[in-house]
Amino acid sequence: MQIARIAIYSIAFMAFGVIALVIANPYLVKMSFRSQAERDYLRLVSEAKTEVYIAYPELIERMVKDKQFAATVTTVHLLGPKGESMDFASLRELPNLATVTVDYCHEVETVISTLNTLTALKEVRFFFCFREEVILQSLDNPSLSEISIHSHRPVPNADQLVRETMDRLPNCTIKLTND
């Protein structure tokens, strides 16, 4: 009887531990990203970078808290954004952002919604995003002067998509390239 009670308590204790870890995991991951963002931010400031490489939104969120540093950033390279939490909405708070490069983005529409709202943005480049049609159909930022899309394959209906985009953005040059 005593052994059964100890076994039940042990199993219950382990079950509560597992539940606590499952519940705490998103918080721990977020805290880890914030800690990494602080380290990366300090490195960028010490190097006085105007061109930055970003793989997670917490770094931009940290950068924009420093208005003076945020004003110096002119080019952002987004590396592999995926998922709806990766819309990089904080890009809107970089007042002099002129160029954005998006690399290896499989859910590109999440980033495009933010890119469409950046009034200082002049150039946007996409490399291996695998949704070229979505890019051309969704980009609608009148401040853009150049769109570059590099793909691993030719874009189906490229001429038609480029014409439609040019009708929407008449002052924009569009470059499509592939391997």
FINUVEX-473296 format. One record per residue: residue number from 1; x negated, y negated, z negated of N, C-alpha, C in turn. Coordinates in pm, 1 decimal, decimal comma, padded with zeros to 6 digits. Last residue first. Example, Ala and Ser with C-alpha at 12.3 -4.5 7.8 and 13.67 -1.06 7.14 Angstrom:
// residues 2
<2 <-01285,0 00225,0 -00708,0> <-01367,0 00106,0 -00714,0> <-01290,0 -00003,0 -00787,0>> <1 <-01319,0 00569,0 -00780,0> <-01230,0 00450,0 -00780,0> <-01320,0 00330,0 -00780,0>> 
This chain:
// residues 179
<179 <-01807,8 -03052,1 06151,0> <-01930,9 -02971,5 06166,4> <-01934,7 -02903,1 06299,8>> <178 <-01666,1 -03369,7 06245,4> <-01661,0 -03234,1 06192,0> <-01793,0 -03163,3 06218,2>> <177 <-01502,2 -03689,6 06206,1> <-01615,5 -03606,1 06245,4> <-01597,4 -03467,0 06186,6>> <176 <-01338,5 -03984,4 06273,7> <-01318,6 -03843,1 06241,8> <-01439,6 -03765,3 06292,3>> <175 <-01280,3 -04308,5 06175,2> <-01382,8 -04217,1 06228,3> <-01352,5 -04076,2 06179,4>> <174 <-01111,3 -04602,9 06236,4> <-01099,3 -04466,6 06185,2> <-01201,7 -04379,3 06255,7>> <173 <-01079,7 -04934,5 06128,0> <-01146,7 -04841,5 06217,4> <-01140,3 -04703,1 06155,0>> <172 <-00809,7 -05161,1 06089,5> <-00892,5 -05054,9 06032,4> <-00951,4 -04966,7 06143,4>> <171 <-00608,2 -05333,3 06145,7> <-00742,9 -05389,6 06128,6> <-00843,6 -05287,2 06078,2>> <170 <-00364,9 -05190,0 06146,2> <-00423,9 -05233,7 06273,4> <-00566,4 -05289,0 06262,1>> <169 <-00222,0 -04956,8 06005,0> <-00338,1 -05033,9 05959,6> <-00414,8 -05087,0 06080,9>> <168 <-00012,5 -04846,9 06152,5> <00012,5 -04888,4 06014,6> <-00097,5 -04982,3 05962,7>> <167 <-00141,4 -04786,9 06388,4> <-00020,0 -04869,3 06392,8> <00009,9 -04926,9 06254,8>> <166 <-00341,7 -04618,6 06292,6> <-00380,1 -04749,3 06348,1> <-00259,0 -04842,4 06360,1>> <165 <-00184,0 -04397,9 06229,4> <-00253,4 -04468,9 06122,2> <-00294,4 -04608,4 06169,1>> <164 <-00101,3 -04321,4 06484,5> <-00001,4 -04357,2 06383,3> <-00064,8 -04436,9 06269,4>> <163 <-00353,8 -04265,0 06600,3> <-00267,1 -04370,8 06655,9> <-00164,5 -04417,8 06552,7>> <162 <-00434,1 -04048,5 06439,8> <-00513,4 -04172,8 06440,2> <-00428,7 -04288,3 06493,9>> <161 <-00241,0 -03859,5 06509,8> <-00253,0 -03905,0 06370,8> <-00330,8 -04036,0 06362,1>> <160 <-00297,7 -03825,0 06784,9> <-00167,1 -03874,0 06742,2> <-00174,6 -03929,8 06599,5>> <159 <-00561,2 -03723,9 06772,9> <-00529,7 -03846,9 06846,5> <-00398,1 -03908,5 06799,8>> <158 <-00534,7 -03482,4 06618,9> <-00615,9 -03595,4 06572,5> <-00577,1 -03725,8 06641,4>> <157 <-00406,7 -03234,3 06615,8> <-00330,4 -03355,1 06650,6> <-00404,1 -03483,1 06610,7>> <156 <-00631,6 -03099,8 06375,6> <-00524,4 -03078,2 06472,8> <-00445,8 -03209,1 06494,3>> <155 <-00968,2 -03179,1 06351,4> <-00836,1 -03210,7 06297,7> <-00731,0 -03184,6 06405,0>> <154 <-01223,7 -02928,5 06347,3> <-01153,7 -03038,3 06413,7> <-01013,2 -03056,7 06355,3>> <153 <-01377,7 -02858,4 06026,4> <-01313,9 -02815,4 06150,8> <-01250,5 -02936,4 06218,6>> <152 <-01472,9 -02970,0 05803,0> <-01543,5 -02850,5 05849,7> <-01489,0 -02801,1 05983,2>> <151 <-01487,1 -03330,6 05824,5> <-01421,6 -03203,4 05796,4> <-01508,4 -03088,7 05845,1>> <150 <-01473,7 -03661,4 05727,8> <-01559,4 -03554,8 05778,7> <-01500,9 -03422,2 05731,7>> <149 <-01346,9 -03969,3 05790,3> <-01309,2 -03836,0 05744,2> <-01402,1 -03735,0 05810,3>> <148 <-01325,8 -04306,3 05707,6> <-01409,3 -04200,4 05765,4> <-01366,8 -04067,9 05704,8>> <147 <-01194,7 -04616,9 05768,1> <-01163,4 -04485,7 05711,4> <-01251,2 -04384,8 05784,0>> <146 <-01222,1 -04964,5 05718,1> <-01278,4 -04841,8 05774,2> <-01233,3 -04719,7 05694,8>> <145 <-01082,5 -05164,3 05605,1> <-01137,4 -05194,2 05736,6> <-01199,4 -05070,3 05800,4>> <144 <-00801,5 -05211,9 05392,7> <-00903,1 -05123,2 05448,6> <-00949,7 -05169,1 05586,4>> <143 <-00589,5 -05361,6 05308,7> <-00722,2 -05421,4 05294,0> <-00832,7 -05335,5 05354,6>> <142 <-00356,2 -05210,7 05331,0> <-00386,2 -05308,5 05435,9> <-00523,7 -05373,9 05423,3>> <141 <-00325,3 -04882,4 05287,9> <-00382,5 -04995,5 05215,7> <-00426,5 -05098,7 05319,8>> <140 <-00228,6 -04608,0 05314,0> <-00153,6 -04726,7 05353,9> <-00199,0 -04845,7 05270,3>> <139 <-00256,9 -04268,4 05371,5> <-00331,1 -04392,2 05344,7> <-00253,4 -04511,2 05399,7>> <138 <-00095,8 -04059,2 05469,7> <-00066,0 -04120,7 05340,7> <-00139,9 -04250,6 05313,1>> <137 <-00183,5 -03957,9 05712,0> <-00042,4 -03993,3 05699,6> <-00012,8 -04073,0 05573,0>> <136 <-00454,4 -03906,8 05662,5> <-00415,8 -04002,0 05766,8> <-00270,6 -04046,1 05755,4>> <135 <-00431,0 -03716,1 05450,8> <-00508,4 -03840,5 05435,4> <-00459,5 -03944,4 05536,1>> <134 <-00286,5 -03511,4 05567,9> <-00229,3 -03582,8 05453,1> <-00300,6 -03716,5 05434,4>> <133 <-00471,4 -03428,3 05758,9> <-00341,5 -03478,3 05801,4> <-00277,2 -03560,6 05690,9>> <132 <-00682,2 -03330,9 05603,6> <-00702,1 -03449,4 05685,1> <-00569,7 -03512,2 05727,9>> <131 <-00749,9 -03163,2 05387,3> <-00611,6 -03206,6 05409,6> <-00613,8 -03334,8 05491,9>> <130 <-01015,0 -03104,9 05325,6> <-00929,0 -02997,7 05376,2> <-00783,4 -03036,8 05397,4>> <129 <-01231,1 -03252,4 05247,2> <-01112,9 -03256,5 05161,6> <-01002,8 -03161,1 05208,1>> <128 <-01496,3 -03312,9 05344,2> <-01451,1 -03177,5 05314,2> <-01333,9 -03175,6 05215,8>> <127 <-01498,8 -03640,6 05253,8> <-01584,7 -03532,6 05301,3> <-01529,7 -03399,2 05251,8>> <126 <-01391,2 -03963,2 05324,9> <-01352,1 -03831,5 05274,7> <-01443,9 -03727,6 05337,1>> <125 <-01409,6 -04305,1 05238,7> <-01466,2 -04190,3 05311,2> <-01421,4 -04061,4 05243,3>> <124 <-01314,2 -04637,4 05285,1> <-01289,6 -04512,0 05214,8> <-01338,8 -04397,7 05302,4>> <123 <-01355,7 -04984,4 05241,3> <-01395,7 -04862,5 05310,3> <-01366,0 -04741,0 05221,7>> <122 <-01241,6 -05185,3 05087,3> <-01263,6 -05208,0 05229,9> <-01289,1 -05079,0 05305,9>> <121 <-01055,9 -05289,2 04810,1> <-01113,5 -05176,0 04882,1> <-01122,0 -05204,2 05032,1>> <120 <-00920,6 -05474,7 04667,3> <-01054,7 -05512,5 04713,9> <-01119,7 -05404,0 04799,6>> <119 <-00680,7 -05348,0 04594,9> <-00675,8 -05462,5 04686,3> <-00812,6 -05503,7 04739,2>> <118 <-00564,6 -05037,9 04563,2> <-00688,8 -05112,2 04538,6> <-00702,0 -05226,1 04638,8>> <117 <-00352,5 -04872,4 04618,5> <-00325,8 -04989,7 04534,8> <-00448,9 -05076,4 04510,5>> <116 <-00437,3 -04652,4 04759,2> <-00343,5 -04743,4 04825,8> <-00318,1 -04871,0 04746,0>> <115 <-00580,2 -04509,1 04570,1> <-00652,4 -04583,5 04673,0> <-00562,9 -04685,1 04743,5>> <114 <-00369,9 -04381,6 04430,5> <-00449,6 -04486,1 04365,3> <-00521,1 -04571,6 04468,8>> <113 <-00280,9 -04204,9 04623,8> <-00184,5 -04297,1 04562,6> <-00256,2 -04410,0 04489,5>> <112 <-00512,1 -04056,8 04674,6> <-00465,5 -04153,9 04773,9> <-00366,0 -04251,7 04713,4>> <111 <-00530,6 -03875,6 04466,1> <-00626,6 -03985,8 04472,6> <-00577,0 -04094,7 04567,3>> <110 <-00324,9 -03700,5 04526,2> <-00329,4 -03762,7 04393,6> <-00423,2 -03882,5 04392,2>> <109 <-00382,3 -03603,4 04780,4> <-00272,0 -03698,6 04765,7> <-00270,3 -03765,2 04628,6>> <108 <-00578,4 -03407,7 04761,5> <-00618,4 -03544,6 04794,4> <-00506,2 -03645,9 04773,6>> <107 <-00658,7 -03159,2 04642,3> <-00527,9 -03221,6 04621,6> <-00543,1 -03371,6 04641,8>> <106 <-00923,6 -03106,1 04699,8> <-00821,9 -03018,8 04757,0> <-00680,6 -03073,6 04739,7>> <105 <-01211,9 -03265,4 04775,4> <-01086,2 -03285,7 04703,4> <-00977,1 -03203,5 04770,4>> <104 <-01488,8 -03310,5 04850,8> <-01434,5 -03180,9 04810,6> <-01308,1 -03192,2 04726,2>> <103 <-01524,4 -03652,5 04774,7> <-01587,3 -03528,9 04821,4> <-01515,9 -03406,6 04764,7>> <102 <-01468,6 -03975,6 04863,2> <-01404,0 -03862,5 04796,9> <-01461,5 -03735,5 04858,3>> <101 <-01581,9 -04298,2 04805,5> <-01606,3 -04173,7 04877,4> <-01544,5 -04061,3 04796,0>> <100 <-01503,3 -04633,9 04839,1> <-01478,0 -04511,0 04763,9> <-01504,6 -04393,8 04856,4>> <99 <-01598,5 -04971,4 04818,2> <-01612,1 -04843,9 04888,7> <-01584,3 -04728,2 04792,1>> <98 <-01547,4 -05189,8 04654,8> <-01529,7 -05205,8 04799,2> <-01530,3 -05073,1 04874,3>> <97 <-01463,4 -05327,2 04357,1> <-01479,3 -05197,5 04422,3> <-01446,5 -05210,8 04570,9>> <96 <-01442,3 -05535,9 04183,9> <-01522,1 -05554,3 04305,2> <-01547,0 -05424,3 04380,3>> <95 <-01287,2 -05457,1 03959,3> <-01243,8 -05568,6 04043,5> <-01319,7 -05584,0 04175,6>> <94 <-01158,7 -05183,5 03843,5> <-01291,4 -05220,2 03894,2> <-01269,9 -05331,0 03997,4>> <93 <-00906,8 -05098,6 03784,5> <-00966,6 -05197,6 03694,2> <-01112,1 -05229,5 03729,1>> <92 <-00839,2 -04896,5 03952,1> <-00772,1 -05025,3 03971,4> <-00835,9 -05136,3 03889,0>> <91 <-00956,3 -04672,7 03850,2> <-01026,0 -04741,5 03959,5> <-00967,4 -04880,3 03983,6>> <90 <-00780,2 -04553,8 03679,0> <-00865,6 -04659,7 03624,0> <-00949,2 -04729,5 03730,3>> <89 <-00669,3 -04339,4 03816,4> <-00596,0 -04466,3 03813,3> <-00680,6 -04580,8 03759,6>> <88 <-00747,0 -04081,8 03902,5> <-00846,2 -04187,8 03883,6> <-00781,3 -04325,6 03886,2>> <87 <-00603,4 -03853,7 03922,1> <-00569,3 -03959,4 04016,6> <-00663,6 -04079,2 04005,7>> <86 <-00614,7 -03609,0 03785,2> <-00735,1 -03660,8 03848,7> <-00700,6 -03768,4 03952,2>> <85 <-00388,3 -03497,1 03703,6> <-00457,1 -03579,1 03604,8> <-00581,5 -03644,1 03664,0>> <84 <-00315,4 -03335,8 03916,6> <-00249,4 -03464,6 03901,9> <-00315,0 -03553,3 03798,2>> <83 <-00599,4 -03184,1 04087,5> <-00492,2 -03188,7 03989,9> <-00437,6 -03328,9 03970,2>> <82 <-00935,4 -03284,5 04137,8> <-00825,5 -03190,4 04163,0> <-00723,0 -03203,3 04051,9>> <81 <-01230,5 -03419,2 04281,9> <-01110,1 -03437,0 04200,1> <-01003,5 -03336,0 04238,5>> <80 <-01509,7 -03390,5 04377,4> <-01420,2 -03278,3 04353,2> <-01298,6 -03304,3 04268,1>> <79 <-01629,2 -03690,6 04291,9> <-01676,1 -03556,5 04323,3> <-01572,8 -03452,2 04280,8>> <78 <-01628,7 -04004,0 04421,3> <-01549,2 -03911,1 04341,2> <-01583,8 -03769,8 04385,0>> <77 <-01829,7 -04274,2 04409,6> <-01821,5 -04143,1 04473,3> <-01745,5 -04050,8 04378,9>> <76 <-01792,8 -04618,3 04448,7> <-01766,7 -04502,0 04362,7> <-01758,0 -04378,3 04450,6>> <75 <-01932,1 -04938,9 04456,1> <-01912,2 -04812,3 04526,9> <-01894,8 -04699,8 04425,5>> <74 <-01954,2 -05152,4 04284,8> <-01899,7 -05178,3 04417,8> <-01868,1 -05050,6 04494,6>> <73 <-01971,7 -05278,2 03964,6> <-01954,0 -05154,7 04042,3> <-01885,8 -05187,2 04175,0>> <72 <-01966,1 -05508,2 03816,5> <-02083,6 -05484,5 03901,4> <-02067,3 -05364,2 03992,8>> <71 <-01740,8 -05508,4 03659,0> <-01746,3 -05605,9 03767,8> <-01865,4 -05583,0 03861,0>> <70 <-01806,5 -05324,8 03463,8> <-01704,8 -05288,7 03563,3> <-01709,3 -05383,5 03682,9>> <69 <-01979,6 -05476,2 03302,2> <-02032,8 -05367,1 03383,6> <-01935,2 -05330,1 03494,5>> <68 <-01786,1 -05655,2 03195,7> <-01904,2 -05705,6 03264,6> <-01965,4 -05598,4 03354,4>> <67 <-01598,6 -05489,5 03070,0> <-01557,9 -05572,2 03184,7> <-01678,3 -05622,6 03264,9>> <66 <-01589,1 -05196,1 02953,8> <-01695,5 -05295,7 02959,7> <-01670,3 -05379,5 03085,0>> <65 <-01381,9 -05034,0 03019,8> <-01376,0 -05101,2 02889,0> <-01482,5 -05210,0 02878,9>> <64 <-01454,2 -04911,9 03250,1> <-01369,4 -05030,6 03261,5> <-01348,5 -05099,9 03127,8>> <63 <-01602,1 -04686,6 03160,0> <-01668,3 -04796,1 03231,8> <-01584,0 -04922,9 03230,9>> <62 <-01406,0 -04517,0 03055,1> <-01507,1 -04576,1 02966,3> <-01573,6 -04696,5 03032,6>> <61 <-01265,6 -04450,8 03284,3> <-01193,5 -04512,1 03172,9> <-01291,1 -04579,1 03076,3>> <60 <-01469,3 -04324,9 03423,7> <-01419,3 -04454,5 03472,6> <-01344,7 -04526,1 03361,3>> <59 <-01490,3 -04098,4 03257,9> <-01605,9 -04185,4 03278,3> <-01562,2 -04322,1 03330,9>> <58 <-01244,5 -03972,2 03274,5> <-01283,3 -04033,3 03146,8> <-01403,2 -04126,5 03161,8>> <57 <-01221,3 -03844,7 03524,6> <-01165,0 -03978,8 03505,2> <-01207,8 -04046,8 03375,5>> <56 <-01514,4 -03695,4 03667,5> <-01400,5 -03685,2 03577,1> <-01353,7 -03826,2 03539,3>> <55 <-01722,4 -03745,9 03831,8> <-01658,9 -03615,1 03847,4> <-01537,1 -03598,9 03756,9>> <54 <-01881,9 -03999,9 04011,2> <-01785,7 -03968,7 03905,9> <-01723,3 -03832,4 03933,7>> <53 <-02147,1 -04210,6 04067,2> <-02091,5 -04079,9 04101,6> <-02007,9 -04033,4 03983,9>> <52 <-02182,8 -04552,2 04173,8> <-02173,6 -04449,1 04071,0> <-02108,1 -04322,8 04125,2>> <51 <-02356,6 -04836,5 04231,7> <-02300,2 -04722,0 04303,0> <-02301,4 -04605,0 04205,2>> <50 <-02478,4 -04996,0 04062,1> <-02360,8 -05053,6 04127,0> <-02288,2 -04946,8 04208,2>> <49 <-02654,4 -04942,7 03757,1> <-02599,1 -04887,6 03881,1> <-02480,3 -04968,7 03932,4>> <48 <-02848,7 -04982,2 03549,9> <-02785,6 -05094,6 03621,5> <-02730,1 -05050,3 03756,9>> <47 <-02941,0 -04792,9 03383,2> <-02996,3 -04792,0 03518,6> <-02940,9 -04905,2 03605,0>> <46 <-02786,5 -04840,7 03159,8> <-02931,7 -04857,1 03148,0> <-02999,7 -04859,6 03285,1>> <45 <-02534,6 -04777,0 03263,5> <-02563,8 -04914,7 03222,6> <-02714,1 -04936,4 03215,6>> <44 <-02564,9 -04500,3 03303,4> <-02535,6 -04588,6 03416,6> <-02568,9 -04734,1 03383,2>> <43 <-02607,0 -04413,8 03037,3> <-02709,6 -04391,8 03138,6> <-02688,5 -04485,5 03256,8>> <42 <-02362,2 -04482,8 02922,5> <-02484,7 -04545,8 02871,9> <-02599,8 -04529,5 02971,6>> <41 <-02195,5 -04307,0 03071,0> <-02178,8 -04451,3 03079,4> <-02306,3 -04523,5 03034,4>> <40 <-02282,0 -04056,5 02980,4> <-02299,5 -04093,4 03121,6> <-02287,9 -04244,4 03141,0>> <39 <-02205,6 -04075,3 02708,0> <-02346,2 -04053,2 02745,2> <-02371,7 -04095,9 02890,3>> <38 <-01927,9 -04111,1 02740,4> <-02008,0 -04211,3 02670,0> <-02155,9 -04197,4 02705,4>> <37 <-01857,9 -03873,3 02868,2> <-01838,9 -04001,3 02936,7> <-01921,6 -04111,1 02870,8>> <36 <-01905,3 -03685,8 02668,0> <-01987,8 -03682,8 02789,0> <-01977,7 -03815,3 02863,9>> <35 <-01698,3 -03767,1 02496,9> <-01836,6 -03769,1 02450,2> <-01933,1 -03770,0 02569,1>> <34 <-01478,2 -03717,4 02660,6> <-01505,9 -03853,5 02612,9> <-01649,1 -03866,8 02565,1>> <33 <-01498,9 -03440,7 02695,1> <-01511,0 -03528,7 02810,7> <-01541,8 -03672,6 02767,7>> <32 <-01453,6 -03363,2 02427,2> <-01579,2 -03328,1 02492,2> <-01603,5 -03418,2 02613,4>> <31 <-01193,1 -03448,5 02392,7> <-01299,2 -03509,0 02311,7> <-01436,5 -03479,7 02372,7>> <30 <-01066,4 -03274,4 02572,8> <-01059,2 -03419,7 02593,2> <-01169,8 -03489,7 02515,3>> <29 <-01120,6 -03029,2 02445,2> <-01171,3 -03054,9 02581,2> <-01172,8 -03205,0 02608,7>> <28 <-00978,8 -03064,0 02206,8> <-01123,7 -03044,3 02202,9> <-01186,8 -03071,3 02339,7>> <27 <-00717,2 -03084,7 02306,6> <-00775,7 -03195,3 02231,7> <-00927,4 -03184,4 02229,4>> <26 <-00683,6 -02828,1 02419,6> <-00677,6 -02949,4 02503,4> <-00739,7 -03071,3 02434,0>> <25 <-00727,1 -02661,2 02174,5> <-00814,7 -02659,3 02291,4> <-00803,3 -02783,6 02379,7>> <24 <-00538,9 -02652,4 01972,3> <-00646,8 -02751,2 01961,2> <-00730,7 -02761,5 02088,1>> <23 <-00374,6 -02438,8 02047,2> <-00317,1 -02572,0 02032,6> <-00426,2 -02678,8 02034,7>> <22 <-00558,6 -02230,4 02045,2> <-00482,6 -02259,1 02167,1> <-00425,4 -02400,6 02161,8>> <21 <-00644,8 -02237,3 01777,7> <-00738,9 -02262,5 01886,7> <-00667,5 -02298,5 02016,6>> <20 <-00405,7 -02172,8 01645,5> <-00470,5 -02301,4 01619,0> <-00569,1 -02335,6 01730,5>> <19 <-00366,7 -01911,9 01740,6> <-00268,5 -02016,5 01772,0> <-00330,0 -02154,7 01752,3>> <18 <-00588,6 -01789,0 01620,6> <-00576,0 -01792,0 01767,1> <-00478,7 -01902,0 01808,8>> <17 <-00522,3 -01825,4 01350,3> <-00647,0 -01879,5 01404,6> <-00640,6 -01892,5 01555,6>> <16 <-00288,0 -01678,4 01328,4> <-00284,1 -01823,2 01304,9> <-00409,2 -01890,4 01360,8>> <15 <-00400,2 -01424,5 01379,2> <-00298,3 -01478,5 01469,1> <-00287,7 -01630,1 01452,8>> <14 <-00570,3 -01393,4 01158,6> <-00627,8 -01399,6 01293,0> <-00527,7 -01459,4 01391,9>> <13 <-00375,2 -01386,6 00955,6> <-00478,9 -01488,9 00953,9> <-00541,7 -01505,2 01092,2>> <12 <-00232,9 -01156,1 01029,5> <-00165,0 -01285,2 01027,4> <-00266,7 -01399,0 01031,5>> <11 <-00434,2 -00964,6 00992,8> <-00376,6 -00984,4 01126,2> <-00306,9 -01119,7 01133,7>> <10 <-00471,4 -00994,5 00715,9> <-00582,6 -01015,2 00808,3> <-00531,7 -01042,6 00949,7>> <9 <-00221,8 -00924,4 00615,9> <-00274,4 -01059,4 00593,2> <-00387,9 -01091,9 00690,1>> <8 <-00218,2 -00654,9 00699,8> <-00116,5 -00748,4 00747,9> <-00164,9 -00892,4 00731,8>> <7 <-00436,4 -00552,8 00554,0> <-00436,2 -00546,6 00699,5> <-00336,1 -00646,4 00758,7>> <6 <-00346,0 -00591,1 00294,1> <-00467,6 -00658,7 00337,8> <-00473,7 -00661,5 00490,5>> <5 <-00125,9 -00416,4 00298,6> <-00105,2 -00558,5 00272,8> <-00227,5 -00639,6 00320,6>> <4 <-00253,9 -00172,2 00337,8> <-00158,7 -00220,6 00438,5> <-00136,4 -00370,8 00422,5>> <3 <-00396,1 -00153,4 00099,7> <-00469,8 -00161,0 00226,2> <-00379,1 -00214,4 00336,9>> <2 <-00187,2 -00126,6 -00085,3> <-00277,6 -00240,7 -00094,9> <-00353,4 -00260,9 00036,8>> <1 <-00082,0 00119,6 00000,0> <00000,0 00000,0 00000,0> <-00086,6 -00126,3 00000,0>> 
